[in-house]
């Protein structure tokens, strides 16, 4: 798994800058065989943490990468009540600020998602921050 990701990432380093006219923003495209019924957002982490995160997550969905960031596909709304660390970029609709990211990992299942809570906890650990989330207010009957 990691060897395959490394070989695909090396190809991303040789990519030319984006010429899409949107200031380097790219819409990540999932493989056609994937079902994204929950919508798609993306969580971007610095590339230096990519292999460590991938090797420690219990399940990894689609992962895209360029020279600067690795992008994990998560269900839409995975930022709700989570305080992602400063080093992380959260992109709604998987519209990311990247230069020609490439798909470096595709799961065996038909779903493209990495579970957001384990990803959040691992990202916090790698970033050296204590995980925090917004307090939900639940009224008792």
Order of alpha helices (4+ residues) and beta strands (2+ residues): alpha-beta-beta-alpha-beta-beta-beta-beta-beta-alpha
